[in-house]
């Protein structure tokens, strides 16, 4: 079993990290809005606390915007995993997103690591 926190509260993350059971952290714009400050600074701080995956959710709704945001987040820390809203995968532009996935993968430390939950719906779309 792995334990991932779904929060942007730094003290919560530090507390669970001290317990020695923290495997990673998921964030999103709503959680970030509750704590404020710089989203980039928050992500960097979280990545200093845990070496596990830290999700950074893009907010762009167009493919180029998603890739630009994702590449920016990926440069912040090697353990950043880019998260795209599930709705974007099921959006009528799914075929365009399908083409964006290969553009984002396989770029090494500066590339995008997508959350596995997003790969399955995209793969399913290809199978139809």
VOLO-983676 format. One record per residue (C-alpha): residue in three letters; x, y, z. Coordinates in pm, 1 decimal. Layout:
BEGIN
   residu         px         py         pz
      ALA          X          Y          Z
...
***
This chain:
BEGIN
   residu         px         py         pz
      UNK        0.0        0.0        0.0
      UNK      116.1      354.3      -75.6
      UNK        3.1      669.4      101.2
      UNK      -45.4      987.4     -102.4
      UNK     -175.6     1305.8       54.2
      UNK     -426.9     1514.4     -138.4
      UNK     -339.2     1856.4        1.2
      UNK     -141.0     2174.2      -47.8
      UNK      -96.5     2232.2      326.6
      UNK      280.2     2224.0      385.8
      UNK      252.7     2145.6      758.8
      UNK       24.6     1846.8      690.7
      UNK      278.4     1717.4      441.1
      UNK      569.0     1769.0      681.0
      UNK      383.1     1589.7      960.6
      UNK      306.6     1279.5      753.5
      UNK      659.9     1282.6      608.4
      UNK      798.2     1273.3      965.6
      UNK      591.7      961.8     1028.9
      UNK      787.2      795.2      748.0
      UNK      482.3      680.7      552.8
      UNK      448.9      949.0      283.1
      UNK      481.5      813.1      -70.0
      UNK      372.3     1123.7     -262.9
      UNK      139.8     1422.4     -280.9
      UNK     -139.3     1522.7     -516.0
      UNK     -234.9     1886.5     -555.7
      UNK     -479.9     2079.6     -767.3
      UNK     -575.1     2444.3     -822.0
      UNK     -856.8     2427.5     -564.6
      UNK     -625.7     2295.6     -290.3
      UNK     -360.8     2552.1     -385.6
      UNK     -615.3     2837.4     -371.8
      UNK     -681.7     2753.9       -6.0
      UNK     -317.8     2818.4       89.2
      UNK     -229.8     3092.2     -163.0
      UNK      116.5     3213.2     -256.0
      UNK      307.6     3097.6     -561.6
      UNK      201.5     2762.6     -707.6
      UNK      556.1     2705.4     -835.0
      UNK      705.2     2779.1     -491.4
      UNK      451.4     2546.7     -328.2
      UNK      536.5     2262.8     -566.1
      UNK      910.5     2310.5     -511.6
      UNK      861.3     2307.8     -133.3
      UNK      653.0     1990.5     -148.8
      UNK      919.5     1826.1     -367.5
      UNK     1180.0     1910.8     -103.5
      UNK      972.1     1731.6      159.4
      UNK      907.8     1412.9      -39.3
      UNK     1107.8     1241.4     -309.3
      UNK      791.6     1062.1     -420.7
      UNK      563.9     1177.4     -702.1
      UNK      410.6     1523.8     -663.7
      UNK      125.7     1604.4     -898.6
      UNK       94.6     1944.0    -1063.8
      UNK     -234.0     1999.5    -1242.4
      UNK     -247.4     2206.3    -1557.8
      UNK     -536.9     2447.8    -1604.5
      UNK     -504.3     2519.9    -1975.9
      UNK     -781.3     2380.3    -2192.8
      UNK     -594.4     2373.7    -2522.4
      UNK     -329.4     2119.5    -2615.9
      UNK      -41.5     2363.7    -2661.0
      UNK     -128.8     2532.3    -2331.5
      UNK     -138.0     2197.2    -2149.8
      UNK      199.5     2102.0    -2291.2
      UNK      349.8     2442.2    -2208.7
      UNK      226.2     2428.7    -1848.8
      UNK      326.5     2064.4    -1812.7
      UNK      677.9     2126.7    -1940.5
      UNK      710.9     2424.5    -1704.9
      UNK      605.8     2213.2    -1404.5
      UNK      837.6     1929.3    -1508.9
      UNK     1134.9     2165.9    -1491.2
      UNK     1060.6     2256.1    -1127.3
      UNK     1163.1     1917.8     -983.6
      UNK     1235.2     1566.2    -1112.5
      UNK      948.4     1412.7     -912.5
      UNK      674.0     1633.3    -1062.4
      UNK      398.3     1434.7    -1233.8
      UNK      173.4     1638.1    -1461.6
      UNK     -197.6     1594.6    -1401.7
      UNK     -464.5     1677.3    -1659.9
      UNK     -830.2     1691.0    -1564.2
      UNK    -1010.4     1369.8    -1653.9
      UNK    -1273.6     1583.1    -1829.5
      UNK    -1007.4     1691.6    -2077.4
      UNK     -956.9     1330.5    -2180.6
      UNK    -1331.9     1289.2    -2236.4
      UNK    -1370.2     1629.4    -2403.2
      UNK    -1485.1     1633.5    -2768.5
      UNK    -1124.0     1721.2    -2854.2
      UNK    -1006.7     1383.5    -2723.1
      UNK     -846.8     1297.2    -3055.2
      UNK     -629.7     1608.9    -3026.0
      UNK     -534.5     1519.9    -2668.4
      UNK     -446.2     1168.6    -2786.9
      UNK     -195.5     1326.6    -3026.2
      UNK      -57.4     1544.8    -2744.6
      UNK       25.1     1247.3    -2521.7
      UNK      318.0     1122.2    -2733.1
      UNK      448.0     1481.0    -2753.8
      UNK      460.3     1494.9    -2375.4
      UNK      608.7     1154.4    -2299.8
      UNK      965.3     1037.5    -2330.4
      UNK     1144.9     1368.9    -2285.7
      UNK     1366.0     1264.1    -1994.9
      UNK     1400.5     1482.8    -1685.1
      UNK     1262.0     1788.6    -1864.9
      UNK      969.8     1597.1    -2013.9
      UNK      626.2     1521.5    -1884.4
      UNK      533.3     1231.6    -1661.3
      UNK      156.9     1186.0    -1678.6
      UNK      -45.7     1029.1    -1402.7
      UNK     -125.0      668.1    -1489.1
      UNK     -497.7      727.6    -1438.1
      UNK     -494.0      944.9    -1746.6
      UNK     -315.1      699.3    -1970.4
      UNK     -588.5      435.3    -1939.5
      UNK     -876.6      657.0    -2066.1
      UNK     -660.5      775.7    -2355.9
      UNK     -565.5      416.7    -2441.9
      UNK     -933.1      320.4    -2422.1
      UNK    -1019.1      601.4    -2663.1
      UNK     -766.5      459.5    -2911.5
      UNK     -921.6      113.1    -2881.4
      UNK    -1267.1      234.7    -2990.8
***
